[in-house]
Each structure stands twice: as C-alpha cells, then as structure tokens.
Amino acid sequence: MSAQRRHLGAGAALSVVVQGGPLAAGAVLSIVLARTIGPSGNGRFALLVTLSGLTVMVVSLGLASGITYEVSRARWSVRGAARTSYAAGLVLGLVGFIGGLALFWLLHDSVFHGISTWLAVVALASLPPVIAYQFADSILLARERYESYAALELAHSLTELGAALRRAGERTAGREALGEALELAVRCGGRRLAGRAREELKATGARPRREWRTGVESLTPSELRIVRLAAEGRTNREIAHELYVTLKTVEGHLSRAYSKLGIEGRGALPDVLGREKTGVSTL
C-alpha cells in the first residue's frame, strides 16, 4: 500500500474517532428529548433535530472544507488551525443557538406548535460542541494527508523544473532538481512520478539510484518527522500532543521506522539519523 494511502487511511480513522463526539452528544440529546417528549412526540422530536441540523449547516458556512484545504496545503498550521477553529466553532455555535432560537420563536405558533421553549434550548445547546468537533474532524484528516501531499506536490514541481532545465541545456541544474524529485517521490510512494523523474534523470546522463528499502531514506514523511522528534528526546505522548495525532499512531510509526532502520529502540535514533544513507535495490 502506498504511503499516501496509508496516511489517508490514518486520517480517515482519526476522522471516525473525532466524529464520535457529535454522535455521543446527539445520542444524549436524543435520549433526553425522547424521555421528555415521550413516544407520542416523534414528530416534535424530528422537528427539533431538523432545526438543529439546518442551523449547523447554515452557521458553519462550509468552513470545514476550507479548513481541510488550508491545513492540507500547509497554508495554516495544525496548532493555529485548532485554536482558531475551536474558538470559531464555539462562537458560530452560539450564533446558531441564538438564530435557531429566534426561528423557533418566530414559527412557534405554526411549525413548532406544542413544543416548549426549554426543549428547543436543550436541542440547540448542542450546536457549539458539534461545530467545534466538525472543525476538529477536518483538521485531523488534513493533518494526516498534508505531509505526503506536500511532498508529492514538491516532487511534481521539481520534476517539471528539472525536465525544463534539461531541455534548455542546463543539465547540471536539471540533474539536481530531478534527483531531489526522485527521492521525494520514492519516499511518498509516488511510483508513476518516480518513474518519470528517473527517466528524465537518465536523459541528463545521470545514473539514478535505486529505491530505498532500508535506512533513513526509506522512511515516509510522517515517520521521519516522528523519528526526529523522538531522537530529540520527546516522549510518545509529547509527540502525539505536538502533532495532534493519537498515541497509537505515534507508536505505529516508530515501530515501522525501527524496522526500516534496523534498530530496537529510540536510544539508537540520534546515531542512525546521522549515518550515511544506505539502500537496497528494488529493480
């Protein structure tokens, strides 16, 4: 499985975990409303749920997609996005609460006839945490996708640059750009892009190196980032907190990195990261 697919899978898993917050809140809200309204109040319950859902859709303004876009392209840091979007989620939730309540009062004698105001308050009180969780969901998914996405985008740009320099007769400069492009593409699992960079590199007269299976060069961007933090003395929990990933994600990346590096634990990381890169041919 390619690196970018693994990252997307991890992001999707985290997305599911984060979505548990709104689901749990919705479950509690459903139980409270169901017990209060009773079995004969299904229609009123549905109206309150619809009111809450529509309000969330309106006040969130589609920002979740925008957050994913900005974070996945590193235009917005994960930490900055988390702080800002959390505050924005609470503010928008409060705005939605007020707006939803105003709509409830406006249509109380028609659409919401027979539903008490305090029940509407209970239903709409779920908006701030739901919107905040929605934004957090977008950040976590974007965070997992970013490193491979950014590296592949850079590899693609370097390949185009190197090819253009080669065609212009600047073989030395083109060779440098294409060599870096090949390294990035291989590390991220971009086989098609790596193949193109390799062919362009051959056209410059260079002899491109083979794909790395072991050593530092074999690490994916996420693995390399976590390994570097571990080499600095950070604990797994500190790494997870800093990168906004789960502890299990950190442990999994380190386990795979240890295997690729041929070491048994983090104590050997500082030495391994400073060694000369070694690899095994895959062709």
GIZILIN-V680006 format. One line per field, one symbol per residue. ss: DSSP state (2 for helix, 1 for strand, 0 for the rest). burial: b if it has 9 or more other C-alpha atoms within 8 Angstrom, else e. Layout:
ss=???
burial=???
//
This chain:
ss=0022222222222222222222222222222222222022222222222222222222220022222222220000022222222222222222222222222222000000000022222222002222222222222222222222222222222222222222200022222222222222222200222222222222200000000000022200222222222220000222222220002222222222222220000222222220000000000
burial=eebbebbbebbbebbeebbebbeebbeebeeebbeebbeebbebbebbbebbeebbbebbeeebeebbbbbbbbebebeebbeebbbbbbbbbbbbbebbbeebeebbeeebeebeeebbbbbbebbbbbbbbbbbbbbbbbbbbbbbbbbbebbbbbbebbbbbbeeebbebbbbbbbbbbbbbbbbbbeebbebbbebbbebeeeeebbbbbbbbbbbbbbbebbbbbbeebebeebbbeebbbbebbbebbebbbbbbeeeeeebbbebeeeeebbbeee
//
